[in-house]
Amino acid sequence: MYPIARLCGIGLLLGLLAALLLKNMLMGNDVDFHRHKALLIGIDGVQYEQLKHAIEAGKAPVIGQFHPAMSYTGGIVGSSTQQPTLSGPGWATVLTGAWANRHRISSNDSSLRNKTDSLFKLISLSSPTRHSASIVSWNPINDNFVDDISAGFIELGVKCGGDDQCATDRTVQELRTGNFDFIFVHLDQPDSAGHENGFGPHYQDAIVHSDQQVAQILAALGQREKENPEEDWLVILTTDHGRRPPDGFDHGEQSRSEKTTFIALNKPANAELAQPVPDPIAPGLDGLYGVASVADITPTILAHMGINSDIDRYGIDGVPLIGPLGVRQLTATLNSANRSVLLQWRVNEGSKQPLRIYRSGQLIAKLTDSSHEYLDSDLPQPIGQLNYTVVLNDVPVSRLVSEPVTKRGEAQ
């Protein structure tokens, strides 16, 4: 038999463990994020209004059931986040949460390499048991992320050379028999149809065909979820760019039509996606910058998977579309003459929650969400590159300021 003192000690230990378990449950720490997985379906070159036409005509019922919301790509015109509305930069932003001033994919050149932390890398480094796949119809996407493939952050990289059914079939196979925590699948037909025929029946037919392939992928996911009810899958549908008006043959510039994209989720969205800002800090393009951007997709997937990055190296320009809301529409304006940076942002409701500001990983200010701007006038010499991160509700968002590529008064 156990001595009384030992029994009391065991009882005390069990009591402490029970109290800790209860505390974790109340705080939500009992969530097993390793059961959280994500499927990102990218459909190339689908302009938002054209997708709406297809949905309203009953031609894209599968995508339509997700109620796609308007978003934008190409960064903010006139700022260092501006990038061409091309597929290379667009998909790089989707898969990094950063604009081209960070990822350095500035064109459709397949020899370019991503230069910032990718979604694949962040998922892989979060746990050795997490696995990612990138299955693309347009090969340059995987070429741009070949370093991630070489490093093992992308464990399955498939290039289908323009064959969307190849990408669809391989994704279906991996959902049925694989064990991936994150799958990115890319379909290309709408973009090809746009380049060949512009807006019109052929373009709408391409959207219809993509909708049918999305249906095949989701059917495989539905079967997997029945067989693995413990898995919690986030599904996101998006595109990389819109199309140039009025005919829709091309893209790459900064018209509203070329910058207008869509994002759709299978889970409830927070205000960043569901409630656009009616008077955005960056004006122009009929208020387009008040909606979410494609940079918001990476932090959304990271939030779903419970992955947090270190503030001292955080470099994501987007904000999560699910869960708690941080600051919105962060801008950073460098004034080289005065050696200062003005940070501005929006919050939904000021309730004096703590707000922290970091410059290149160092805490420089503690405010509350009642504040909407901060002037940093204590810049290093030389200024070089400065990465500002604003944290509210434990949600960070960053902007990169670089003296060599910015002009006085330029918004980041």
C-alpha positions in Angstrom: 0.0 0.0 0.0 1.1 3.6 -0.6 2.0 5.8 2.4 -0.7 8.4 3.3 1.8 11.3 2.5 2.4 9.8 -1.0 -1.3 9.4 -1.6 -1.9 13.0 -0.6 0.9 14.1 -2.9 -0.5 12.2 -5.9 -4.0 13.7 -5.1 -2.5 17.2 -5.0 -0.7 16.6 -8.3 -3.9 15.2 -10.0 -5.8 18.2 -8.6 -3.3 20.6 -10.1 -3.4 18.8 -13.4 -7.2 18.9 -13.5 -7.1 22.6 -12.7 -4.6 23.2 -15.5 -6.7 21.2 -17.9 -9.8 23.2 -17.0 -7.9 26.4 -17.5 -6.7 25.3 -20.9 -10.2 24.4 -21.9 -11.6 27.7 -20.8 -8.8 29.5 -22.7 -9.4 27.5 -25.8 -6.0 25.8 -25.6 -7.5 22.4 -25.9 -7.8 22.9 -29.7 -5.6 20.4 -31.6 -4.5 22.5 -34.4 -2.7 19.5 -36.0 -6.2 18.4 -37.0 -6.7 21.7 -38.8 -5.9 21.5 -42.5 -6.3 23.7 -45.5 -7.2 23.5 -49.2 -6.4 26.5 -51.4 -8.0 26.4 -54.9 -6.6 29.0 -57.2 -8.4 29.7 -60.5 -6.3 31.9 -62.8 -7.5 35.2 -64.3 -11.1 35.2 -63.0 -12.3 38.8 -62.9 -14.8 39.4 -60.1 -17.6 40.9 -62.1 -17.3 38.2 -64.7 -17.5 35.6 -62.0 -20.6 37.3 -60.6 -22.2 37.1 -64.1 -21.6 33.3 -64.3 -22.9 32.7 -60.8 -26.1 34.8 -61.4 -26.7 32.9 -64.6 -26.4 29.6 -62.7 -23.3 28.6 -64.5 -21.0 28.4 -61.5 -23.1 26.9 -58.7 -20.2 25.3 -56.8 -18.2 28.4 -56.5 -21.4 30.4 -56.0 -22.3 28.4 -52.8 -19.2 30.0 -51.2 -20.5 33.5 -51.8 -17.3 35.0 -53.2 -16.4 38.4 -51.9 -14.6 41.1 -53.8 -10.8 41.5 -53.1 -7.9 43.2 -54.8 -4.4 42.4 -56.1 -1.5 44.4 -57.3 -0.9 46.3 -54.1 -1.7 50.0 -53.7 -1.0 52.1 -56.7 1.8 54.6 -56.2 3.2 52.8 -53.1 6.0 50.4 -52.7 3.4 47.6 -52.5 2.4 48.2 -56.1 3.1 45.2 -58.3 2.0 44.2 -61.8 -1.3 42.4 -62.1 0.4 39.4 -63.6 0.3 35.8 -62.5 3.8 35.5 -61.2 3.5 38.4 -58.7 -0.1 37.5 -58.0 0.4 33.9 -57.0 3.5 34.8 -55.1 1.5 37.2 -53.0 -1.2 34.6 -52.4 1.3 32.1 -51.2 3.4 34.4 -49.0 1.0 37.1 -47.8 3.6 39.7 -49.0 3.8 42.1 -51.9 6.6 42.0 -54.5 8.8 44.4 -52.5 9.3 41.4 -50.2 8.9 38.3 -52.4 10.7 39.8 -55.4 8.5 38.0 -58.0 7.9 41.0 -60.2 7.0 39.3 -63.5 6.1 36.0 -65.1 9.8 35.0 -65.4 10.1 31.4 -64.2 13.7 32.0 -63.3 12.8 34.3 -60.4 12.8 32.9 -56.9 10.7 33.8 -53.9 12.7 35.7 -51.4 10.5 35.8 -48.3 9.0 33.1 -46.1 6.3 31.2 -48.0 3.2 29.7 -46.6 4.7 26.3 -47.3 7.8 27.1 -45.3 5.9 28.5 -42.3 3.7 25.4 -42.2 6.6 23.0 -42.5 8.6 24.8 -39.8 5.6 24.8 -37.4 5.8 21.0 -37.0 7.8 18.1 -38.6 4.5 16.2 -38.9 2.9 18.8 -41.3 3.1 18.2 -45.0 2.3 20.5 -48.0 1.7 20.0 -51.7 1.6 22.4 -54.6 -0.2 21.1 -57.7 -0.2 23.6 -60.5 -1.4 23.8 -64.1 0.8 26.9 -64.8 4.3 25.6 -64.2 6.1 28.9 -63.3 4.4 28.9 -59.9 6.4 25.9 -58.8 9.5 27.3 -60.6 9.2 30.5 -58.5 9.0 28.3 -55.3 11.6 25.7 -56.3 13.8 26.6 -53.3 10.9 25.5 -51.1 10.7 22.2 -53.0 14.4 21.7 -52.7 14.3 22.4 -48.9 11.4 20.0 -48.4 8.9 22.6 -47.4 6.8 21.5 -50.5 6.9 17.8 -50.2 4.9 17.2 -53.4 5.4 19.7 -56.3 3.4 18.7 -59.4 3.6 20.7 -62.7 0.8 19.9 -65.1 1.9 22.1 -68.0 -1.5 23.7 -68.7 -3.6 20.6 -68.2 -6.2 21.6 -65.6 -7.7 18.1 -65.5 -4.2 16.8 -64.5 -4.1 19.2 -61.6 -7.7 18.3 -60.6 -7.1 14.5 -60.8 -3.9 14.7 -58.8 -5.6 16.8 -56.1 -8.4 14.3 -55.9 -5.9 11.5 -55.6 -4.1 13.2 -52.7 -7.3 14.0 -50.9 -8.4 10.4 -51.2 -5.1 8.7 -50.3 -2.6 11.3 -49.2 -1.8 12.8 -45.8 -1.2 16.4 -46.6 -2.1 19.2 -44.2 -2.1 21.9 -46.9 -2.8 21.5 -50.6 -2.6 24.3 -53.1 -4.1 23.5 -56.5 -4.0 25.8 -59.5 -6.3 25.8 -62.5 -5.5 27.9 -65.6 -8.3 27.7 -68.2 -10.1 31.0 -67.5 -6.9 32.9 -68.0 -6.1 31.1 -71.2 -9.6 31.7 -72.5 -9.3 35.4 -71.7 -6.1 35.8 -73.5 -7.5 33.9 -76.6 -11.0 35.3 -76.7 -11.4 38.1 -74.1 -14.7 38.4 -72.3 -17.6 36.6 -73.8 -19.0 33.0 -74.2 -15.6 31.3 -74.3 -14.5 33.0 -71.1 -17.8 32.1 -69.4 -17.5 28.5 -70.6 -14.0 28.3 -69.0 -15.4 29.5 -65.7 -18.1 26.8 -66.0 -15.4 24.1 -66.7 -13.4 25.3 -63.7 -16.5 25.2 -61.5 -17.0 21.5 -62.5 -13.4 20.7 -61.6 -13.8 22.5 -58.3 -16.8 20.2 -57.8 -14.7 17.1 -58.3 -12.1 18.4 -55.8 -14.7 19.2 -53.2 -16.4 15.8 -53.7 -13.1 14.1 -52.8 -12.7 16.4 -49.8 -16.2 15.6 -48.7 -15.5 11.9 -48.8 -12.3 12.4 -46.9 -14.2 14.4 -44.2 -16.7 11.6 -43.8 -13.9 9.1 -43.3 -11.8 11.4 -41.1 -14.4 13.4 -39.0 -11.7 14.7 -36.7 -10.1 16.7 -39.5 -11.1 20.4 -39.8 -10.6 21.7 -43.3 -10.5 25.3 -44.3 -11.3 25.8 -48.0 -10.3 29.0 -49.8 -11.0 29.8 -53.4 -9.3 32.8 -55.1 -7.7 34.2 -58.2 -4.5 36.1 -59.0 -5.7 39.0 -61.1 -8.6 40.4 -63.1 -8.6 41.5 -66.7 -8.1 44.7 -68.7 -11.2 46.6 -69.8 -13.1 46.7 -71.9 -12.4 43.4 -73.8 -10.6 41.3 -71.1 -7.9 40.0 -73.4 -5.0 41.1 -71.2 -3.8 42.2 -67.8 -0.8 43.5 -65.9 -1.6 47.2 -65.4 -3.4 49.0 -62.6 -7.0 49.5 -63.8 -9.8 48.6 -61.3 -10.9 45.7 -63.5 -7.4 44.2 -63.6 -7.0 44.6 -59.8 -10.4 43.2 -58.9 -10.2 39.6 -57.7 -12.3 37.4 -55.3 -11.9 35.4 -52.2 -14.3 32.7 -50.9 -14.2 30.7 -47.7 -16.1 27.8 -46.3 -16.0 29.3 -42.8 -17.4 32.5 -41.3 -15.3 35.5 -42.2 -14.4 38.4 -39.9 -15.0 42.0 -40.9 -11.8 42.2 -43.0 -13.7 40.2 -45.7 -17.3 40.6 -44.7 -17.4 44.4 -44.0 -15.3 46.4 -46.3 -14.1 49.8 -45.1 -16.3 52.5 -46.8 -13.6 55.2 -46.7 -10.2 53.6 -47.1 -7.0 55.4 -46.1 -5.7 54.9 -49.7 -8.4 56.5 -51.9 -9.0 55.9 -55.6 -10.4 53.1 -57.8 -13.9 53.6 -56.4 -12.9 52.5 -52.9 -11.3 49.2 -54.0 -8.7 49.4 -51.2 -11.5 49.1 -48.6 -11.9 45.4 -49.4 -9.7 42.5 -48.5 -6.6 41.7 -50.6 -5.0 38.5 -51.8 -2.2 39.1 -49.3 -4.8 38.2 -46.6 -4.9 34.5 -47.7 -1.7 33.3 -46.2 -2.3 34.7 -42.7 -5.8 33.3 -42.8 -4.5 29.8 -43.4 -1.8 30.3 -40.7 -4.6 31.4 -38.2 -6.7 28.3 -39.0 -3.7 26.1 -38.4 -2.7 27.8 -35.2 0.7 28.9 -36.5 2.3 32.0 -35.0 5.5 33.6 -36.3 8.0 35.4 -34.2 7.4 39.1 -34.2 11.1 39.9 -34.6 11.0 38.3 -38.1 7.4 38.8 -39.0 7.0 40.0 -42.6 3.4 39.4 -43.7 1.4 42.3 -45.2 -2.0 40.7 -45.1 -4.3 40.1 -42.1 -6.4 37.0 -41.3 -9.9 36.8 -42.6 -11.1 34.6 -39.8 -10.8 35.0 -36.0 -9.8 38.1 -34.1 -9.3 41.3 -36.1 -6.1 43.3 -35.9 -5.6 46.8 -37.3 -6.8 47.3 -40.9 -5.3 49.2 -43.8 -1.9 49.7 -42.3 0.1 52.3 -44.3 3.7 53.5 -43.7 4.7 56.9 -45.2 8.4 57.6 -45.3 9.5 61.2 -45.2 13.2 61.1 -46.0 13.8 64.8 -45.5 12.4 64.8 -42.0 13.7 61.3 -41.3 10.3 60.0 -40.1 7.8 57.3 -40.9 4.1 57.9 -40.3 2.1 54.8 -39.6 -1.7 54.9 -40.0 -4.3 52.3 -39.6 -8.0 51.6 -39.0 -9.7 49.7 -36.2 -13.4 48.6 -36.1 -14.1 49.9 -32.7 -11.7 51.5 -30.3 -12.0 49.9 -26.8 -8.6 50.8 -25.4 -7.2 47.4 -26.1 -3.4 47.4 -26.0 -1.7 48.0 -29.3 2.1 47.5 -29.9 4.4 48.8 -32.6 7.6 47.1 -33.6 10.4 48.4 -35.9 12.5 45.6 -37.4 11.6 43.4 -34.4 12.2 46.0 -31.7 9.3 47.3 -29.6 9.1 51.1 -30.2 5.6 52.0 -28.9 2.8 50.9 -26.7 -0.6 52.5 -27.5 -4.3 51.4 -27.4 -6.7 50.8 -30.3 -8.1 54.3 -29.7 -5.0 55.5 -31.6 -5.0 55.5 -35.4 -1.5 56.7 -36.2 2.1 56.9 -34.9 5.0 59.0 -36.0 8.4 57.4 -35.8 11.0 60.1 -35.9 13.9 58.2 -34.3 15.1 56.5 -37.4 18.5 54.8 -37.7 21.2 56.2 -40.0 21.2 55.1 -42.7 17.5 54.3 -42.9 18.0 51.3 -45.1 15.1 48.8 -44.9 12.7 49.1 -42.0 10.0 46.5 -41.2 7.1 47.9 -39.1 4.7 45.5 -37.4 1.6 46.6 -35.6 0.0 44.1 -33.2 -3.6 44.3 -31.9 -5.5 41.4 -30.3 -2.4 39.3 -30.9 -2.8 39.7 -34.6 0.3 41.2 -36.3 0.4 43.0 -39.7 3.6 44.5 -41.3 4.8 47.0 -43.8 8.2 47.3 -45.3 9.8 50.8 -45.7 12.9 51.1 -47.9 14.6 54.4 -48.6 16.2 53.5 -51.9 12.8 52.7 -53.5 10.5 55.1 -51.9 10.0 58.8 -52.5 9.0 61.5 -50.0 5.5 61.1 -48.9 5.0 57.7 -50.5 2.5 55.3 -48.8 3.7 51.8 -48.3 
